[in-house]
């Protein structure tokens, strides 16, 4: 019965024998350097489009966020004025009419019983 | 080709966002001329622009007001909301405010067109102590009175007449000639 150590040694030998990179590559140092450069260049080229796509996606997301979260225009009521104010006149009493003169001038007229200059 | 796709996407993105912002930020000039119309007297229209004089001719033919006098005028440039001060009759402050939205045909939808007058109400108090009377001066209370409030559409280059008066058309009327320009 082989013990555990000898079984591990056998396994190591089989793995070394089956390793395609274990033998002599017959490459000079210069060839190895060139191969490494080519591999790195290829990696960089494959990464660039992904980076640009991610940047474009981030830009689109930021633009969408700006458009969606843009503050709504402030409605103009008495609270937006600088000076304190109180609305005095009731609008229910006023009546509005619109008409157009013969020459095409449009008139928007408010008839207000409480009007005073 | 695959490399160009993100570039095209970015160009389209920039173009579309530029179009969105350009549309929302287009500004217009607004001329507002404030007049008081009266059923009697003679018109004093010195200094009134020609486009306004033509519109006033139409108004005086149509309405019972036979004479007009210029009170104040203003030019405002805005891309959506505008607010300005006009000098009203008797030196009162008139606050003009409106917001608008333009469409492709050159028509502007003017909403919340308002003219309010701001009246200062004195808040001074008279106090009597030990037989002596003294006046305590307090800052005035500003009271806002709405003079005109309406909404309408106006084409670029058009002068629209906005006015208000009592029901029976007697006495005086406040007439605003509002012109939208590029």
Interface residues (C-beta under 8 A of the other chain):
Chain A: X48 X49 X52 X53 X55 X56 X59 X60 X63 X67 X73 X74 X75 X76 X78 X81 X83 X84 X85 X86 X87 X88 X89 X91 X94 X95 X96 X98 X99 X101 X102 X103 X105 X106 X107 X108 X109 X110 X111 X112 X113 X115 X117
Chain B: X2 X3 X5 X6 X7 X9 X10 X13 X17 X20 X36 X54 X55 X58 X59 X61 X62 X63 X80 X81 X83 X88 X89 X90 X95 X97 X98 X99 X112 X114 X116 X118 X141 X142 X143 X144 X145 X146 X147 X148 X149 X150 X152 X158 X159 X160 X161 X162 X163 X164 X165 X166 X167 X172 X174
